[in-house]
Amino acid sequence: MIFPKDAYCQHRSDIWMLGYADPTPDTMGGIKFINNAPEAFTLVREMSFFDTNASICDTNGNILFYTNGQWIANAKNQHLKNGNNFNPGYASDTFYVNNGTMIGLGFIQGVLILPHPGKTTLYDLFYVTCEPIASHGQGACEALHLSYSQVDMSLDGKKGAVLTNKKNLFLIQDTLVKGRLTACKHANGRDWWLISHEFYSDRYYKFLITPDSIYGPFEQRIGSVITHDVFGSAAFSGDGSRYAQISPYDNTLDILDFDRCSGMFSNCKTLFYPDSDGGWWAGCEFSPNGRFVYACSPLKIWQVDLVNNYEMLTVASWDTVYAPLQTWFLNMGLGPDNRIYVGTKNGSTVFHVINEPDQKGVGCEVLQDKIAVPFPNVFTIPNFAHYELGALRGSPCDTVNHYPIDPNGGIVVYPNPTNGMVYLNGSDLHGASVSVFDVLGRLVGTYQMPNSLSASLDLNDIAAGVYLIQIQSSLFRSVYKVVKN
């Protein structure tokens, strides 16, 4: 799918809040995209950003709220109501605090904000902090849980407030990668797949966010083992069909296919850092048309051609500019104007821009030091999802009537109704057998579940009607009713 430069119409990512509190704690700012043109602005505000950065605008491009992972500010740049003690932990309350000032968490993609499916005033926040642990023989600070809060913008005079009964809830407790939180629209165009990753593992954790609940975690082992948890980033393509993740000191770039119906990854291709100049992978992003993945080390930017056998071309080398420190490449973000913006590893007052990211080779036009901002910016680029992505027409679950069912609290079965394919997710699938019966109790088919937490049933060859799906193991038996259109 090709996205022209005026295709982004929901304006959820039109304002990028930026800026670090040191050495000018009173004046910071950001970038606003007006008619697809970035304009830097300054303002006096309290919040400082280090790495972690997330915000959300309304559909007209007006900022609603933003966060650095330690606290949340509303559109008036004040503390969001009920947002006190947000994301508590060692990193939030101690490590990233300087003389009593919260300078912002140091995790790239450490927070993600999603509009709640089917609700115009509700927004979901997903985030991590970290705690000191002995990690594989070394002292470290790792994320030990993925947390969730919900904001209702109808409260506090429409400035928004955190719902007290949906604040700092744990979605999973495990040793997780610090950051790299991403999400993709479900194929129905309404729900969300949220993606996290276990540390020192090849395990992905996935959650399905629907109007009524958050289902998961669903697990899948695929791709590289992440053994170093410094920097690193992840991204979905604009159409949601591909996913990429960089692990810097492991020097791996994983590129995978993604099924927006089932939430399953497949066809993993792992690329390794190509040069020996002492660098490592840092950031990654897809071109708007999805053909290219861009990856960078501090000193170079590469373009990976997904159509031409993953051909990798060097499209830029650092120009040795200081502003005031080295403007080394670090992380990447796709702007509302369909250009890719490259932040710097050191605190600087510039951004680099990949001006024509859909063009092959140096024709993509990497413009270094292109965007100047009148304030210091350290590491950060906001973390956004592709909010405008719609339903995947022609897929087995391309309408919002396809909702998951989970009456037993352990296995999610969806879509329901279905046009043919039924997907199962849940930890109880290991070694289970599945039988499908019609409403008269006649056996239609049997299936043996693979050694996986996700599976699919092909019901395309059976007649329309109501069916019972029985999932049974040595420990339990569950029955689900599904309608076949």
JOURCOR-V200484 format. One record per residue. RES is the residue in one small letter. OMEGA is omega in whole degrees, -180 to 180 (none if undefined). BURIAL is + if it has 24 or more other C-alpha atoms within 12 Angstrom, else -. D_LAST is the distance of its C-alpha to the last C-alpha in whole Angstrom. Layout:
BEGIN
RES_OMEGA_BURIAL_D_LAST + RES_OMEGA_BURIAL_D_LAST
END
This chain:
BEGIN
m_-179_-_28 + i_180_-_32 + f_175_+_33 + p_-171_-_36 + k_176_+_38 + d_-174_-_37 + a_-176_-_34 + y_-171_+_34 + c_-176_+_33 + q_171_-_33 + h_-179_+_36 + r_-177_+_35 + s_-175_+_38 + d_-178_+_40 + i_177_+_43 + w_174_+_44 + m_-174_+_47 + l_172_+_49 + g_-177_+_53 + y_-171_+_55 + a_-176_+_57 + d_13_+_60 + p_-179_-_63 + t_-171_-_62 + p_-174_+_60 + d_-177_-_60 + t_176_+_59 + m_-179_+_55 + g_-178_+_53 + g_177_+_50 + i_175_+_48 + k_180_+_46 + f_-179_+_44 + i_-177_-_45 + n_178_-_44 + n_179_+_43 + a_-179_-_47 + p_177_+_48 + e_178_-_50 + a_176_+_52 + f_176_+_53 + t_174_-_55 + l_175_-_55 + v_180_-_57 + r_-177_+_54 + e_-169_+_55 + m_175_+_52 + s_178_+_52 + f_172_+_50 + f_172_+_51 + d_-172_+_48 + t_-173_+_45 + n_175_+_44 + a_178_+_40 + s_177_+_40 + i_175_+_38 + c_170_+_38 + d_-175_+_36 + t_174_-_35 + n_178_-_38 + g_177_+_40 + n_-178_+_42 + i_176_+_42 + l_176_+_41 + f_-177_+_42 + y_-176_+_43 + t_173_+_44 + n_180_+_46 + g_179_+_45 + q_175_+_47 + w_-175_+_47 + i_177_+_45 + a_177_+_46 + n_-177_+_45 + a_177_+_46 + k_-179_-_49 + n_176_+_50 + q_177_+_51 + h_177_+_49 + l_-177_+_46 + k_-178_+_46 + n_-179_+_45 + g_179_+_45 + n_-179_-_48 + n_177_-_48 + f_176_+_45 + n_-178_+_44 + p_179_+_47 + g_-176_+_49 + y_-179_-_52 + a_-176_+_51 + s_-170_+_50 + d_-175_+_53 + t_-169_-_55 + f_-178_+_55 + y_175_+_54 + v_-178_-_56 + n_-179_-_60 + n_178_-_62 + g_-179_-_60 + t_175_-_58 + m_-173_+_54 + i_-179_+_54 + g_180_+_50 + l_-175_+_48 + g_-179_+_49 + f_176_+_45 + i_-178_+_44 + q_179_+_40 + g_177_+_41 + v_173_+_39 + l_179_+_36 + i_179_+_35 + l_169_+_31 + p_-178_+_30 + h_-176_+_28 + p_174_+_24 + g_-178_-_23 + k_-174_-_27 + t_-177_-_30 + t_-175_+_33 + l_179_+_32 + y_-178_+_33 + d_176_+_32 + l_177_+_35 + f_-169_+_35 + y_178_+_39 + v_163_+_41 + t_178_+_45 + c_-179_+_47 + e_178_+_49 + p_176_-_52 + i_170_-_52 + a_-173_-_53 + s_174_-_51 + h_176_-_51 + g_-179_-_55 + q_173_-_55 + g_-176_-_55 + a_172_-_52 + c_-176_+_50 + e_175_+_47 + a_-178_+_44 + l_175_+_43 + h_170_+_40 + l_-174_+_37 + s_-174_+_37 + y_170_+_35 + s_179_+_36 + q_179_+_35 + v_175_+_37 + d_-176_+_36 + m_176_+_38 + s_-175_-_38 + l_177_-_41 + d_179_-_45 + g_-179_-_45 + k_170_-_42 + k_176_+_44 + g_177_+_41 + a_174_+_42 + v_177_+_40 + l_-174_+_38 + t_179_-_41 + n_176_-_38 + k_-176_+_36 + k_177_+_39 + n_177_+_40 + l_179_+_37 + f_173_+_37 + l_177_+_33 + i_174_+_35 + q_-180_-_39 + d_175_+_40 + t_-172_+_42 + l_171_+_40 + v_178_+_41 + k_179_+_43 + g_-177_+_40 + r_177_+_38 + l_180_+_35 + t_178_+_33 + a_178_+_29 + c_176_+_26 + k_169_+_23 + h_-178_+_20 + a_176_+_18 + n_177_+_16 + g_-179_+_20 + r_-175_+_20 + d_-177_+_21 + w_164_+_24 + w_176_+_25 + l_-174_+_28 + i_171_+_30 + s_-177_+_34 + h_175_+_36 + e_178_+_38 + f_-179_+_42 + y_-174_+_43 + s_171_+_40 + d_-174_+_37 + r_170_+_35 + y_169_+_32 + y_-177_+_31 + k_180_+_28 + f_176_+_26 + l_-176_+_23 + i_-177_+_24 + t_180_+_22 + p_-173_+_23 + d_-174_-_23 + s_170_-_24 + i_-177_+_26 + y_179_+_24 + g_9_+_26 + p_169_+_28 + f_-173_+_27 + e_173_+_29 + q_175_+_29 + r_180_+_33 + i_175_+_33 + g_-173_+_36 + s_170_+_39 + v_-179_+_41 + i_-177_+_42 + t_178_+_46 + h_-172_+_48 + d_176_+_46 + v_-175_+_48 + f_-177_+_47 + g_-179_+_43 + s_-179_+_40 + a_-178_+_37 + a_169_+_35 + f_171_+_31 + s_-176_+_31 + g_179_+_30 + d_177_+_26 + g_-176_+_26 + s_-179_+_26 + r_-179_+_29 + y_178_+_31 + a_177_+_35 + q_178_+_37 + i_173_+_41 + s_-165_+_43 + p_-173_+_47 + y_168_-_49 + d_178_+_47 + n_180_+_47 + t_170_+_44 + l_178_+_41 + d_175_+_37 + i_-173_+_35 + l_169_+_31 + d_-179_+_28 + f_177_+_25 + d_-176_+_21 + r_174_+_20 + c_-173_+_17 + s_-174_+_19 + g_-176_+_22 + m_170_+_24 + f_176_+_27 + s_171_-_28 + n_-178_-_30 + c_173_+_33 + k_-179_+_36 + t_176_+_40 + l_-178_+_42 + f_-180_+_46 + y_-167_+_48 + p_-173_+_50 + d_-180_-_54 + s_-178_-_57 + d_178_-_58 + g_-179_-_57 + g_178_+_54 + w_175_+_51 + w_178_+_47 + a_-176_+_47 + g_177_+_44 + c_178_+_41 + e_177_+_39 + f_169_+_36 + s_-178_+_37 + p_-179_+_35 + n_175_+_34 + g_-178_+_33 + r_-173_+_35 + f_166_+_38 + v_176_+_39 + y_179_+_42 + a_-178_+_44 + c_162_+_47 + s_178_+_50 + p_-172_+_53 + l_-177_+_55 + k_172_+_52 + i_179_+_49 + w_174_+_47 + q_179_+_44 + v_-177_+_41 + d_-177_+_40 + l_178_+_36 + v_-175_-_36 + n_169_-_40 + n_177_-_39 + y_176_+_40 + e_-177_-_43 + m_-180_+_45 + l_172_+_48 + t_-177_+_50 + v_177_+_50 + a_169_+_52 + s_-176_+_55 + w_-174_+_57 + d_176_-_59 + t_179_-_62 + v_174_-_61 + y_-179_-_62 + a_-6_+_61 + p_177_-_63 + l_-180_-_62 + q_-179_+_60 + t_-180_+_57 + w_179_+_55 + f_177_+_51 + l_-175_+_49 + n_-174_+_45 + m_175_+_43 + g_178_+_41 + l_-179_+_39 + g_176_+_40 + p_178_+_39 + d_-180_+_41 + n_167_+_39 + r_-179_+_42 + i_-179_+_42 + y_-175_+_45 + v_177_+_47 + g_-174_+_49 + t_-179_+_52 + k_180_+_53 + n_176_+_56 + g_-178_+_57 + s_-180_+_57 + t_-179_+_57 + v_168_+_55 + f_171_+_51 + h_-177_+_51 + v_167_+_48 + i_-165_+_46 + n_-178_+_46 + e_-171_+_44 + p_177_+_42 + d_-179_+_40 + q_-176_+_43 + k_174_+_44 + g_-177_+_47 + v_174_-_50 + g_176_-_48 + c_175_+_46 + e_172_+_49 + v_-179_+_50 + l_-176_+_52 + q_178_+_54 + d_-172_+_55 + k_-177_+_54 + i_178_+_53 + a_177_+_56 + v_-174_+_55 + p_178_+_58 + f_178_+_58 + p_179_+_57 + n_-175_+_54 + v_169_+_53 + f_-157_+_50 + t_164_+_48 + i_-178_+_45 + p_179_+_42 + n_-179_+_39 + f_168_+_36 + a_174_+_32 + h_-173_+_30 + y_-174_+_29 + e_-175_+_28 + l_-178_+_25 + g_-180_+_22 + a_176_+_19 + l_-174_+_18 + r_180_-_16 + g_178_-_14 + s_-180_-_14 + p_-176_+_11 + c_-173_+_12 + d_177_+_13 + t_-177_+_13 + v_175_+_14 + n_179_+_12 + h_-178_+_11 + y_180_+_14 + p_173_+_15 + i_-176_+_16 + d_-174_+_20 + p_-176_-_21 + n_174_-_24 + g_-178_-_25 + g_-176_+_25 + i_176_+_22 + v_179_+_19 + v_-177_+_16 + y_-5_+_13 + p_179_+_11 + n_5_+_9 + p_179_+_7 + t_173_+_6 + n_178_+_5 + g_-178_+_8 + m_175_+_11 + v_-178_+_12 + y_-180_+_15 + l_176_+_18 + n_176_+_21 + g_-176_+_24 + s_-177_+_28 + d_-178_+_27 + l_-175_+_25 + h_174_+_29 + g_-178_-_29 + a_171_+_26 + s_-177_+_24 + v_176_+_20 + s_179_+_19 + v_-179_+_16 + f_170_+_16 + d_-173_+_14 + v_176_-_15 + l_178_-_18 + g_180_-_19 + r_-179_-_19 + l_179_-_19 + v_-179_-_16 + g_176_-_18 + t_-177_-_20 + y_174_-_21 + q_-177_-_24 + m_176_+_24 + p_178_-_26 + n_-174_-_29 + s_177_+_27 + l_179_+_26 + s_179_+_23 + a_178_+_20 + s_176_+_17 + l_178_+_15 + d_180_-_13 + l_-177_+_10 + n_-173_-_10 + d_179_-_12 + i_-176_-_10 + a_175_-_8 + a_-180_-_5 + g_179_-_7 + v_-178_+_9 + y_175_+_11 + l_177_+_14 + i_180_+_15 + q_178_+_19 + i_-172_+_21 + q_172_+_25 + s_178_-_28 + s_-175_-_32 + l_-173_-_32 + f_170_-_29 + r_179_-_26 + s_-179_+_23 + v_-178_+_19 + y_177_+_16 + k_-177_+_13 + v_177_+_10 + v_176_+_6 + k_178_+_4 + n_none_+_0
END
